[in-house]
Amino acid sequence: MFKPYEIQHIQISDVKTFAPPVGKHYLVFWYNQYPLGHIWYENNLDQPAFETAIITAISPALNYYLKLVDSSAEFDWQNGLFTDDFGSSELDRTLANMTEPPALTQTITVVICTRNRPKELRQCIEQLKRSNDQDFELLVVDNASDTEETERIVSAFGDVKYVREDRKGLDIARNTGVKNAKNSIVAFTDDDVVVDVDWITRIKEGFANSQTMALTGLTIPFELSTEAQYLFERDWGFNKGYLPRTFDKGYVNSYLDVGDTPPAWDVGAGANMAFRKDVFKVVGGFDERLDVGASGCSGDSEMWYRIMVEGWNCAYIPQMVVYHQHRKTMAELDNQLYYYMKGHVSALLVQYEKYGNGGDLKRVKKYLPEWYLRRALSFVKRGWFNSLWSLINNEVRGCIAGWKYYHRHSINPDTPLFELPNQVSIDQRVTRGQVTVVVTCYNYGQYLDQAIRSVMNQTYQGFQLIVVDDGSEDNTAEVCAAYPNVEYVHTQRVGVSMARNTGVLFSNGDYILFLDADDWLYPNALELQLYYLNEFPDIAFVAGGFDRVDEHGTILPEQPELKQHWDKFYQDLLMGNFIGMQSNTMYRRELFFDFYFDYRLNACEDYDLNLRISRYFPAFAHTQKIAAYRIHKGSVSNDVDHMRKQAQKVLNKQRHLLRSDEELGAFAQGVKNWDAYYYKNSY
């Protein structure tokens, strides 16, 4: 006979007086707002054994936070936590300095997707209204409820925004929430969730790191009163631990390098997640094939997968806490696990469809069948044919259903959530304004100093300078350290496209210029580019002239032909990349992330970006020289065959966008020109 677990939350300042309880308990230990660990308490323990269990549960998180304060700190946990002087001890004084809260400048929209659960929705909204930080927009997406009760409940609160979505499906509702959210951060929770009073604050703190594009947090059970709730929390729970984690390109590569798939389901829970709204412009919306009523679920983990694989960061911070109401009956749990596995298998196949990672197929065809076979055999050997056998049977049925569902819906029907803007916004047509210069560097420390000095010596001094060190193994970091005004950002070898995109996340200028570390700017570069951007307020970007130099900085005898381009900019660019380099181009910052550098390209990514922007917006190119383009042995452009393939790949991306006979003709000429150019340069 199952006996419920009582959930208790205990501050570590109180553990010295907390005696071992009687019965079954789920004990969660905290230091102020920081959850540190939990124990499943099922047996009577004497005091020393109980103290040891607590220390075992919470010491990993405590050690993590304390090392942030003092990397050399060593603590006697037994004497630190379980003595009468806790509160004045060195341990407590160190804990009090664990973090310095960042400035909370982010704007948040909280989205609750709901259907036919008005009672739970009211409780969820009421708890959000108790938040310590009330600076957020609250948006309820009514996902085709059968009655008007949901709308009436929302209306009763007065300041809660209501949107009805008649197409059934959680990911459909999530996409509707994203499209209707007015703020830069979009947070999601479910109607069967109670958020912590500091939840909003913790989300804002989490996005203080500019590299974070998605955020998840700790999900704790609201109650464990039934066997179904206990089994779910024990084997399937949303609790991802008490240590902060960053899921970045390094994390992804650690799996891809061994032919596996990064387990996106480890990132967090859909009931407790938040995103920068811009990321949906880059990776698209939630895949609506992974909905309840369709595949089943996993739209959240598939979204995290996309974000990580494309080079962006997801972060898990355990102090971002919610309390989830698990399904109470075994029948509900059976149904839930069926759809979990149906959605899981469908999501793996969707991921393979989009990115071609063989590890996704391997998990479907090899790892999952082997896992369930081992579990089934272990049950047979033990003679266990109880409710657990029913759960496993439903999981297997879900896996098979997920395979069948995907193969009936293997064409992605999704459309972009946002339309591209049709003009440069008027409020961005600033006079002069600040320029952000993003220098990207991978093992070019020997050139970096000259690039930085070329920015520092500009005639126009209204700039922000960011260096994105893309996993360099040379002296790049030391070079940056010599310049106090340089903002240094480190990435995990994400490639030049993602390094530039990362630089955008840290930028605060009205305009942005991407300078390669082996190039440099002439002294009036920023002033000249600003002149043209202000002279022509409708253009999206401006390109200037440049000199080709050798590795020592000597001007080469063969130089590009410089011409002014204006009224047929896109058409001219189809015929060839007359812009010629990246460092000579300045963009309006507002373009990002409606446009961005394509992470799949490791050459010609600037040509691709400029084609995509000029397809929709006016642009201008002048002949005044603003930069030096260094040609040396390490240049990617020296690999002629690779460059030819990349240029043609970029050009072919425009084929389906061509609108007129003139553009079709320019495209055809461009194909010929690129072949001729690289044929000439291969000899």
C-alpha positions as CSV (number, residue, x, y, z in Angstrom):
1,M,0.0,0.0,0.0
2,F,1.5,3.3,-1.1
3,K,1.9,6.0,1.6
4,P,2.2,9.7,0.6
5,Y,5.4,11.6,1.0
6,E,5.2,14.9,2.9
7,I,7.1,17.7,1.2
8,Q,9.0,20.0,3.5
9,H,11.2,23.0,2.7
10,I,14.0,23.6,5.2
11,Q,16.5,26.5,5.5
12,I,20.0,25.2,6.3
13,S,20.0,27.7,9.2
14,D,17.3,25.5,10.8
15,V,18.9,22.0,10.2
16,K,20.7,22.0,13.5
17,T,17.3,21.9,15.3
18,F,15.5,19.8,12.7
19,A,15.2,16.2,14.1
20,P,14.8,13.2,11.9
21,P,11.1,13.0,11.1
22,V,8.9,9.9,11.2
23,G,7.4,8.5,8.0
24,K,8.0,9.3,4.4
25,H,9.2,12.8,3.5
26,Y,10.6,14.7,0.5
27,L,12.9,17.2,2.1
28,V,14.2,20.2,0.1
29,F,17.0,22.3,1.6
30,W,17.6,25.9,0.9
31,Y,20.0,28.8,1.7
32,N,17.7,31.8,1.4
33,Q,16.5,31.7,-2.3
34,Y,19.0,29.1,-3.4
35,P,17.8,25.5,-3.4
36,L,20.7,23.2,-2.5
37,G,19.4,19.7,-2.6
38,H,16.8,17.2,-1.5
39,I,16.5,13.8,0.1
40,W,13.9,11.1,-0.1
41,Y,13.5,10.2,3.5
42,E,11.8,6.9,4.1
43,N,13.4,5.4,7.2
44,N,14.0,6.5,10.8
45,L,17.6,7.6,11.1
46,D,19.6,8.6,14.1
47,Q,20.8,12.2,14.3
48,P,24.4,11.5,13.0
49,A,23.1,9.5,10.0
50,F,20.5,12.1,9.2
51,E,23.1,14.9,9.3
52,T,25.3,12.9,6.9
53,A,22.4,12.4,4.5
54,I,21.8,16.1,4.5
55,I,25.4,17.0,3.9
56,T,25.6,14.5,1.1
57,A,22.6,16.0,-0.6
58,I,23.6,19.7,-0.3
59,S,27.4,19.8,-0.3
60,P,27.8,19.8,-4.2
61,A,25.7,22.9,-4.6
62,L,27.2,24.6,-1.5
63,N,30.7,23.9,-2.7
64,Y,29.8,25.3,-6.2
65,Y,28.5,28.6,-4.8
66,L,31.2,29.0,-2.1
67,K,34.0,28.4,-4.7
68,L,32.6,31.3,-6.6
69,V,33.2,33.5,-3.6
70,D,36.5,32.0,-2.5
71,S,38.2,29.4,-4.8
72,S,40.5,28.2,-2.0
73,A,37.8,27.9,0.7
74,E,37.5,24.7,2.7
75,F,34.7,24.1,5.2
76,D,34.0,21.7,8.0
77,W,30.3,20.9,7.0
78,Q,29.5,19.0,10.2
79,N,30.7,21.8,12.5
80,G,29.6,24.5,10.1
81,L,25.9,23.5,9.7
82,F,25.1,21.6,12.9
83,T,26.5,23.8,15.6
84,D,24.9,26.5,17.7
85,D,27.2,29.2,16.2
86,F,25.8,28.9,12.7
87,G,24.7,32.5,11.8
88,S,28.0,34.0,12.8
89,S,30.4,31.4,11.4
90,E,32.8,31.8,8.5
91,L,30.5,29.5,6.5
92,D,27.5,31.7,7.0
93,R,29.4,34.9,6.3
94,T,30.7,33.4,3.0
95,L,27.3,32.2,2.0
96,A,25.9,35.7,2.5
97,N,28.3,36.9,-0.3
98,M,27.5,34.2,-2.8
99,T,26.2,36.5,-5.5
100,E,25.9,40.1,-6.3
101,P,22.6,40.6,-8.1
102,P,23.0,42.1,-11.6
103,A,21.1,45.1,-12.8
104,L,17.6,44.0,-13.8
105,T,16.9,45.8,-17.0
106,Q,15.1,43.0,-19.0
107,T,11.5,43.4,-20.0
108,I,9.4,40.2,-19.7
109,T,6.2,38.8,-21.0
110,V,4.9,35.7,-19.1
111,V,2.8,33.4,-21.3
112,I,0.4,30.8,-19.8
113,C,-1.0,28.4,-22.4
114,T,-4.3,26.8,-21.1
115,R,-7.2,24.8,-22.2
116,N,-10.3,23.8,-20.1
117,R,-8.6,24.3,-16.8
118,P,-10.0,27.5,-15.4
119,K,-9.5,26.5,-11.7
120,E,-5.8,25.8,-12.2
121,L,-5.4,28.9,-14.3
122,R,-6.9,31.2,-11.6
123,Q,-4.5,29.7,-9.1
124,C,-1.5,30.2,-11.4
125,I,-2.4,33.8,-12.1
126,E,-3.0,34.6,-8.4
127,Q,0.4,33.2,-7.6
128,L,2.1,35.3,-10.3
129,K,0.3,38.3,-8.8
130,R,2.2,37.6,-5.6
131,S,5.5,38.0,-7.3
132,N,8.0,40.2,-5.6
133,D,8.7,41.8,-9.0
134,Q,5.5,43.0,-10.7
135,D,7.2,44.5,-13.7
136,F,6.1,42.0,-16.4
137,E,3.3,41.6,-19.0
138,L,1.0,38.6,-18.3
139,L,-0.5,37.0,-21.4
140,V,-2.9,34.0,-21.4
141,V,-3.3,32.0,-24.6
142,D,-6.7,30.2,-24.5
143,N,-6.1,27.2,-26.6
144,A,-9.6,26.5,-27.9
145,S,-11.3,26.0,-24.5
146,D,-14.8,24.5,-24.8
147,T,-16.4,27.3,-22.7
148,E,-16.0,31.0,-22.1
149,E,-14.9,30.4,-18.5
150,T,-11.2,30.9,-19.2
151,E,-11.9,34.3,-20.8
152,R,-14.1,35.3,-17.9
153,I,-11.4,34.4,-15.3
154,V,-8.8,36.4,-17.3
155,S,-11.1,39.4,-17.6
156,A,-11.7,39.4,-13.9
157,F,-8.0,40.3,-13.3
158,G,-8.2,43.4,-15.4
159,D,-4.6,43.8,-16.4
160,V,-4.0,40.3,-17.9
161,K,-3.9,40.1,-21.7
162,Y,-6.1,37.5,-23.3
163,V,-5.6,35.9,-26.7
164,R,-7.7,33.0,-28.1
165,E,-6.0,30.4,-30.4
166,D,-8.6,28.2,-32.0
167,R,-6.1,25.6,-33.3
168,K,-5.6,23.0,-30.6
169,G,-2.0,22.2,-29.6
170,L,0.4,23.4,-27.0
171,D,3.2,24.5,-29.4
172,I,0.6,26.2,-31.6
173,A,-0.4,28.2,-28.4
174,R,3.2,28.8,-27.5
175,N,3.9,30.3,-31.0
176,T,0.8,32.5,-30.6
177,G,2.1,33.7,-27.3
178,V,5.5,34.6,-28.8
179,K,3.9,36.5,-31.7
180,N,1.7,38.5,-29.2
181,A,4.3,39.1,-26.6
182,K,5.5,42.8,-26.5
183,N,8.7,42.4,-24.5
184,S,12.2,41.1,-25.3
185,I,12.0,38.1,-23.0
186,V,9.2,35.5,-23.3
187,A,8.8,33.2,-20.3
188,F,6.5,30.2,-20.3
189,T,4.8,28.4,-17.4
190,D,1.8,26.0,-17.3
191,D,-1.6,26.5,-15.7
192,D,-0.9,23.5,-13.3
193,V,2.2,25.3,-12.0
194,V,2.8,27.5,-9.0
195,V,5.7,29.9,-9.5
196,D,8.0,31.0,-6.7
197,V,7.6,34.6,-5.6
198,D,11.1,35.4,-6.9
199,W,10.6,33.6,-10.2
200,I,10.4,36.9,-12.3
201,T,13.5,38.3,-10.6
202,R,15.5,35.1,-11.2
203,I,14.6,35.1,-14.9
204,K,15.8,38.7,-15.2
205,E,19.0,37.8,-13.4
206,G,19.5,34.8,-15.7
207,F,19.3,36.9,-18.9
208,A,21.9,39.4,-17.5
209,N,24.4,37.1,-19.3
210,S,24.1,38.3,-22.9
211,Q,25.1,34.9,-24.3
212,T,22.0,33.3,-22.8
213,M,19.3,32.8,-25.4
214,A,17.1,30.3,-23.4
215,L,16.7,29.8,-19.7
216,T,15.2,27.0,-17.6
217,G,15.0,26.4,-13.9
218,L,14.2,23.9,-11.1
219,T,10.8,22.3,-11.1
220,I,9.8,20.8,-7.7
221,P,6.7,18.6,-7.1
222,F,3.8,20.4,-5.6
223,E,2.7,17.3,-3.8
224,L,3.5,13.5,-3.7
225,S,0.2,12.2,-2.4
226,T,-0.4,9.4,-4.8
227,E,1.7,6.5,-6.3
228,A,1.4,8.0,-9.8
229,Q,2.9,11.3,-8.5
230,Y,5.7,9.4,-6.7
231,L,6.6,7.3,-9.7
232,F,6.6,10.3,-12.0
233,E,8.9,12.3,-9.8
234,R,11.2,9.3,-9.1
235,D,11.6,8.2,-12.7
236,W,10.5,11.1,-14.9
237,G,10.6,14.2,-12.7
238,F,11.5,17.7,-14.1
239,N,14.1,18.3,-11.4
240,K,17.4,18.8,-13.3
241,G,19.5,19.2,-10.2
242,Y,20.8,22.0,-8.0
243,L,23.9,23.1,-9.9
244,P,23.8,25.8,-12.6
245,R,24.7,24.5,-16.1
246,T,25.4,26.1,-19.4
247,F,24.5,24.1,-22.5
248,D,26.7,25.6,-25.3
249,K,28.5,24.6,-28.4
250,G,31.1,22.7,-26.3
251,Y,28.3,20.6,-24.7
252,V,26.8,19.9,-28.1
253,N,30.2,18.9,-29.6
254,S,31.0,16.5,-26.8
255,Y,28.1,14.4,-28.0
256,L,28.4,15.0,-31.8
257,D,32.1,14.1,-31.7
258,V,31.2,10.5,-30.6
259,G,28.3,10.1,-32.9
260,D,25.6,10.7,-30.2
261,T,22.9,13.2,-29.9
262,P,23.0,16.0,-27.3
263,P,20.2,15.1,-24.8
264,A,18.2,18.3,-25.0
265,W,15.7,16.9,-22.5
266,D,18.3,17.5,-19.8
267,V,18.1,21.3,-20.3
268,G,14.9,21.7,-18.3
269,A,11.1,21.6,-18.3
270,G,8.7,23.4,-20.6
271,A,6.7,24.4,-17.5
272,N,9.6,26.6,-16.4
273,M,11.4,28.2,-19.4
274,A,12.1,31.5,-20.9
275,F,13.7,32.8,-24.2
276,R,15.0,35.9,-25.8
277,K,12.3,36.8,-28.3
278,D,15.0,37.3,-30.9
279,V,16.0,33.6,-30.9
280,F,12.6,32.8,-32.6
281,K,13.6,35.0,-35.5
282,V,16.8,32.9,-35.9
283,V,15.7,29.3,-35.3
284,G,12.0,29.6,-35.9
285,G,9.0,28.8,-33.8
286,F,8.0,25.7,-31.9
287,D,7.5,22.7,-34.3
288,E,3.7,22.3,-34.3
289,R,4.0,18.6,-35.3
290,L,5.1,17.9,-31.7
291,D,1.8,18.9,-30.1
292,V,-0.7,17.1,-28.0
293,G,-3.2,15.7,-30.4
294,A,-0.4,15.4,-33.0
295,S,2.8,13.7,-32.0
296,G,2.3,14.3,-28.3
297,C,5.0,16.6,-26.8
298,S,8.7,17.5,-26.8
299,G,8.3,20.8,-28.6
300,D,10.2,22.4,-25.8
301,S,13.3,20.1,-25.9
302,E,13.3,20.2,-29.7
303,M,13.5,24.0,-29.4
304,W,16.4,23.8,-27.0
305,Y,18.1,21.3,-29.4
306,R,17.8,23.8,-32.2
307,I,19.2,26.7,-30.1
308,M,22.2,24.6,-29.0
309,V,23.1,23.0,-32.3
310,E,22.9,26.3,-34.1
311,G,25.5,27.7,-31.7
312,W,23.5,29.6,-29.1
313,N,23.5,29.0,-25.4
314,C,20.8,27.6,-23.1
315,A,21.3,28.0,-19.3
316,Y,19.8,26.1,-16.3
317,I,19.7,28.1,-13.1
318,P,18.1,26.1,-10.1
319,Q,17.1,29.3,-8.2
320,M,14.5,29.9,-10.9
321,V,11.9,27.7,-9.1
322,V,8.3,26.5,-9.9
323,Y,6.1,23.9,-8.2
324,H,4.4,21.4,-10.6
325,Q,1.2,19.5,-10.0
326,H,1.9,16.0,-11.2
327,R,-0.9,13.7,-12.6
328,K,-2.6,12.0,-9.7
329,T,-3.9,8.7,-11.1
330,M,-2.1,5.8,-12.7
331,A,-4.4,6.1,-15.7
332,E,-3.3,9.7,-16.2
333,L,0.3,8.7,-15.8
334,D,-0.1,5.9,-18.3
335,N,-1.5,8.4,-20.9
336,Q,1.2,11.0,-20.1
337,L,4.1,8.6,-20.6
338,Y,2.6,7.2,-23.8
339,Y,2.6,10.7,-25.2
340,Y,6.0,11.6,-23.7
341,M,7.6,8.7,-25.7
342,K,5.6,9.4,-28.8
343,G,6.7,13.0,-28.8
344,H,10.3,12.0,-27.9
345,V,10.7,9.7,-30.8
346,S,9.0,12.2,-33.2
347,A,11.3,14.9,-31.9
348,L,14.4,12.8,-32.5
349,L,13.3,12.3,-36.1
350,V,12.4,15.9,-36.6
351,Q,15.9,16.8,-35.3
352,Y,17.5,14.4,-37.8
353,E,15.3,15.9,-40.6
354,K,16.6,19.4,-39.8
355,Y,20.2,18.8,-38.9
356,G,21.2,15.3,-40.2
357,N,22.8,14.2,-36.9
358,G,23.1,10.5,-37.1
359,G,23.0,10.2,-33.3
360,D,19.3,11.1,-33.4
361,L,18.6,8.0,-35.6
362,K,20.9,5.9,-33.5
363,R,18.9,6.7,-30.4
364,V,15.6,5.7,-32.1
365,K,16.9,2.6,-33.8
366,K,19.4,1.3,-31.3
367,Y,19.5,2.9,-27.8
368,L,15.8,3.0,-27.1
369,P,15.1,-0.6,-28.2
370,E,18.1,-1.9,-26.2
371,W,17.0,0.1,-23.1
372,Y,13.4,-1.3,-23.1
373,L,14.6,-4.8,-23.8
374,R,16.8,-4.7,-20.8
375,R,14.1,-3.3,-18.6
376,A,11.5,-5.9,-19.8
377,L,14.0,-8.8,-19.2
378,S,14.7,-7.5,-15.7
379,F,11.0,-7.5,-14.9
380,V,10.5,-11.0,-16.2
381,K,13.4,-12.3,-14.1
382,R,11.9,-10.8,-11.0
383,G,8.4,-11.8,-11.8
384,W,7.2,-8.2,-11.7
385,F,3.9,-7.9,-13.6
386,N,2.4,-4.9,-11.8
387,S,1.6,-1.3,-12.6
388,L,5.2,-0.6,-13.6
389,W,4.9,-3.2,-16.3
390,S,1.9,-1.3,-17.7
391,L,3.9,1.9,-17.7
392,I,6.8,0.4,-19.7
393,N,4.3,-1.1,-22.1
394,N,2.8,2.3,-22.7
395,E,6.2,3.8,-23.2
396,V,7.0,1.3,-25.9
397,R,3.7,1.8,-27.6
398,G,4.4,5.5,-27.5
399,C,7.8,5.0,-29.2
400,I,6.2,3.0,-32.0
401,A,3.4,5.6,-32.4
402,G,6.0,8.4,-32.6
403,W,7.8,6.6,-35.4
404,K,4.6,6.1,-37.3
405,Y,3.4,9.7,-36.7
406,Y,6.6,11.3,-38.0
407,H,6.6,9.2,-41.2
408,R,3.0,10.4,-41.9
409,H,4.0,14.1,-41.2
410,S,7.6,14.3,-42.4
411,I,7.2,17.6,-44.2
412,N,7.7,20.6,-41.8
413,P,4.6,22.9,-42.2
414,D,6.0,25.7,-40.0
415,T,6.1,29.2,-41.2
416,P,8.2,32.0,-39.7
417,L,6.6,33.7,-36.7
418,F,7.6,37.2,-37.7
419,E,7.5,39.1,-41.0
420,L,10.6,41.0,-42.0
421,P,10.3,44.7,-41.5
422,N,9.5,46.7,-44.7
423,Q,11.7,49.7,-43.8
424,V,14.3,51.0,-41.5
425,S,12.3,52.3,-38.5
426,I,12.1,56.0,-38.3
427,D,13.2,56.2,-34.6
428,Q,16.5,54.5,-35.6
429,R,17.5,57.2,-38.1
430,V,19.7,58.8,-35.5
431,T,22.1,61.7,-36.2
432,R,25.5,60.3,-35.7
433,G,24.9,57.8,-32.8
434,Q,27.1,55.2,-31.2
435,V,28.9,52.5,-33.2
436,T,29.6,49.0,-31.9
437,V,32.7,47.5,-33.5
438,V,32.8,43.7,-33.1
439,V,36.2,42.2,-33.6
440,T,36.2,38.4,-34.1
441,C,39.4,36.5,-33.4
442,Y,40.5,32.9,-33.6
443,N,44.3,32.4,-33.0
444,Y,45.0,35.8,-34.7
445,G,46.6,37.3,-31.6
446,Q,49.6,38.4,-33.7
447,Y,47.3,40.7,-35.7
448,L,44.8,41.6,-33.1
449,D,46.7,44.5,-31.5
450,Q,46.8,46.4,-34.8
451,A,43.1,45.8,-35.3
452,I,42.3,47.2,-31.8
453,R,44.5,50.2,-32.2
454,S,42.9,51.0,-35.5
455,V,39.6,51.3,-33.7
456,M,41.1,53.3,-30.8
457,N,42.6,55.8,-33.2
458,Q,39.4,56.6,-35.1
459,T,38.5,60.3,-35.7
460,Y,35.0,59.4,-34.4
461,Q,35.2,58.3,-30.8
462,G,31.6,57.4,-30.1
463,F,32.2,53.7,-30.2
464,Q,31.9,50.5,-28.2
465,L,34.6,47.9,-28.9
466,I,33.9,44.2,-28.3
467,V,36.4,41.4,-29.0
468,V,34.9,37.9,-29.4
469,D,37.6,35.4,-28.7
470,D,36.3,32.2,-30.4
471,G,38.3,29.7,-28.4
472,S,41.7,30.9,-29.3
473,E,44.8,29.0,-28.0
474,D,47.2,31.9,-28.5
475,N,47.7,35.3,-26.7
476,T,44.3,36.7,-27.8
477,A,43.1,37.2,-24.2
478,E,46.4,38.8,-23.1
479,V,46.2,41.3,-26.0
480,C,42.7,42.3,-25.0
481,A,43.6,42.6,-21.3
482,A,46.0,45.4,-22.3
483,Y,43.1,47.6,-23.4
484,P,40.7,48.5,-20.5
485,N,38.1,49.8,-22.9
486,V,37.8,46.5,-24.8
487,E,34.9,44.3,-23.8
488,Y,36.2,40.7,-24.0
489,V,33.8,37.9,-24.8
490,H,34.9,34.2,-24.9
491,T,33.1,31.6,-27.0
492,Q,33.6,27.8,-27.4
493,R,34.9,27.7,-31.0
494,V,31.5,28.4,-32.6
495,G,32.9,29.6,-35.9
496,V,33.1,33.1,-37.3
497,S,29.3,33.4,-38.1
498,M,28.2,32.6,-34.5
499,A,31.1,34.6,-33.1
500,R,29.7,37.7,-34.9
501,N,26.2,36.9,-33.8
502,T,27.4,36.6,-30.3
503,G,29.0,40.0,-30.6
504,V,25.6,41.4,-31.6
505,L,24.2,40.2,-28.3
506,F,26.6,42.4,-26.4
507,S,26.3,45.4,-28.6
508,N,24.5,48.6,-27.5
509,G,25.3,50.9,-30.5
510,D,22.9,52.3,-33.0
511,Y,25.2,50.9,-35.7
512,I,27.5,47.9,-35.9
513,L,30.7,47.1,-37.8
514,F,32.3,43.6,-37.9
515,L,36.1,43.8,-38.0
516,D,38.1,40.7,-38.6
517,A,41.1,40.5,-36.3
518,D,43.6,40.2,-39.2
519,D,42.3,43.4,-40.8
520,W,42.3,47.0,-39.7
521,L,40.4,50.2,-40.2
522,Y,41.7,53.5,-41.6
523,P,41.4,56.4,-39.1
524,N,38.3,58.0,-40.6
525,A,36.4,54.7,-41.3
526,L,33.6,55.2,-38.7
527,E,33.2,58.9,-39.6
528,L,32.9,58.1,-43.3
529,Q,30.4,55.3,-42.8
530,L,28.3,57.3,-40.4
531,Y,28.2,60.2,-42.9
532,Y,26.7,58.0,-45.6
533,L,24.2,56.3,-43.2
534,N,23.0,59.7,-42.1
535,E,23.1,61.1,-45.7
536,F,20.9,58.2,-46.9
537,P,18.5,57.5,-43.9
538,D,16.6,54.7,-45.7
539,I,19.6,52.4,-46.4
540,A,20.2,49.4,-44.2
541,F,24.0,49.3,-44.6
542,V,26.8,51.0,-46.3
543,A,30.0,49.4,-47.8
544,G,33.2,51.2,-48.5
545,G,36.4,50.6,-50.4
546,F,39.5,48.8,-49.2
547,D,43.1,47.9,-49.9
548,R,44.4,44.4,-50.2
549,V,47.7,44.0,-48.2
550,D,50.1,41.1,-47.5
551,E,50.7,39.6,-44.1
552,H,53.2,42.4,-43.3
553,G,50.7,45.1,-44.2
554,T,52.3,46.1,-47.5
555,I,49.8,47.1,-50.2
556,L,49.6,44.5,-52.9
557,P,50.0,45.5,-56.6
558,E,46.6,43.9,-57.6
559,Q,43.7,45.8,-56.1
560,P,39.9,45.4,-56.5
561,E,38.0,47.6,-58.9
562,L,36.0,50.0,-56.8
563,K,32.6,51.3,-58.1
564,Q,29.6,53.0,-56.5
565,H,26.5,50.9,-56.2
566,W,23.1,52.2,-55.3
567,D,19.9,51.8,-57.2
568,K,20.5,48.2,-58.4
569,F,22.4,47.0,-55.4
570,Y,20.9,43.6,-54.9
571,Q,21.0,42.8,-58.7
572,D,24.6,43.9,-58.9
573,L,25.4,41.8,-55.8
574,L,23.9,38.7,-57.4
575,M,26.5,39.0,-60.2
576,G,29.4,39.0,-57.7
577,N,30.5,40.2,-54.3
578,F,31.7,43.6,-55.2
579,I,31.8,44.5,-51.5
580,G,34.7,42.2,-51.2
581,M,35.3,41.9,-47.5
582,Q,33.4,42.2,-44.2
583,S,35.4,44.9,-42.3
584,N,34.4,47.7,-44.7
585,T,30.6,47.4,-44.0
586,M,28.5,49.1,-41.4
587,Y,25.0,48.1,-40.5
588,R,22.1,49.5,-38.6
589,R,21.9,47.6,-35.4
590,E,18.1,47.2,-35.7
591,L,18.5,44.7,-38.5
592,F,19.6,42.0,-36.1
593,F,18.1,39.5,-35.5
594,D,15.7,39.8,-38.4
595,F,18.9,39.1,-40.2
596,Y,22.0,37.3,-38.9
597,F,25.1,35.4,-40.0
598,D,24.2,31.8,-41.1
599,Y,26.0,29.5,-38.7
600,R,26.1,26.8,-41.4
601,L,28.6,28.8,-43.5
602,N,32.3,29.0,-42.7
603,A,33.1,31.2,-45.7
604,C,31.1,33.8,-47.7
605,E,28.9,34.4,-44.7
606,D,29.1,38.1,-45.2
607,Y,28.1,37.8,-48.9
608,D,25.1,35.7,-47.8
609,L,24.1,38.3,-45.1
610,N,24.4,41.2,-47.5
611,L,22.4,39.5,-50.2
612,R,19.6,38.7,-47.8
613,I,19.4,42.2,-46.5
614,S,19.7,44.0,-49.8
615,R,17.0,41.7,-51.2
616,Y,14.5,43.7,-48.9
617,F,16.2,47.0,-48.1
618,P,18.2,49.7,-50.0
619,A,22.0,49.7,-49.5
620,F,24.8,51.8,-50.7
621,A,28.5,51.2,-51.6
622,H,31.0,54.0,-52.1
623,T,34.6,54.0,-53.3
624,Q,36.4,55.7,-50.4
625,K,38.7,53.3,-48.7
626,I,38.0,52.6,-45.1
627,A,39.9,49.3,-44.3
628,A,42.8,47.1,-45.1
629,Y,42.2,43.5,-46.0
630,R,45.1,41.3,-45.1
631,I,45.9,38.3,-47.4
632,H,48.1,35.7,-45.6
633,K,48.6,32.0,-45.5
634,G,46.0,31.4,-42.8
635,S,43.2,33.2,-44.8
636,V,40.2,31.0,-45.5
637,S,40.1,32.7,-48.9
638,N,43.3,30.9,-49.9
639,D,41.3,27.6,-50.3
640,V,40.0,28.4,-53.8
641,D,37.9,25.2,-54.2
642,H,36.2,25.7,-50.8
643,M,35.5,29.3,-51.5
644,R,34.0,28.6,-54.9
645,K,31.6,26.0,-53.4
646,Q,30.6,28.3,-50.6
647,A,30.0,31.3,-53.0
648,Q,27.8,29.1,-55.2
649,K,26.0,27.8,-52.1
650,V,25.2,31.3,-51.0
651,L,24.1,32.4,-54.4
652,N,21.8,29.4,-54.7
653,K,20.0,30.3,-51.5
654,Q,18.6,33.3,-53.5
655,R,17.3,31.3,-56.4
656,H,13.7,30.9,-55.0
657,L,13.5,34.7,-54.1
658,L,14.2,36.1,-57.5
659,R,11.3,38.4,-58.6
660,S,12.1,39.6,-62.2
661,D,13.8,38.7,-65.4
662,E,16.5,41.2,-64.6
663,E,17.2,39.4,-61.3
664,L,17.1,36.0,-63.0
665,G,19.6,37.2,-65.5
666,A,21.9,38.7,-62.8
667,F,21.7,35.4,-61.0
668,A,22.7,33.4,-64.1
669,Q,25.5,35.8,-64.7
670,G,26.6,35.5,-61.1
671,V,26.9,31.7,-61.4
672,K,29.2,32.1,-64.4
673,N,31.2,34.9,-62.8
674,W,32.0,32.9,-59.7
675,D,33.1,29.9,-61.7
676,A,35.3,32.1,-63.9
677,Y,36.7,34.0,-60.9
678,Y,37.8,30.9,-59.0
679,Y,39.0,29.1,-62.1
680,K,41.3,32.1,-62.8
681,N,42.6,32.2,-59.2
682,S,43.2,28.4,-59.1
683,Y,46.1,28.8,-61.5
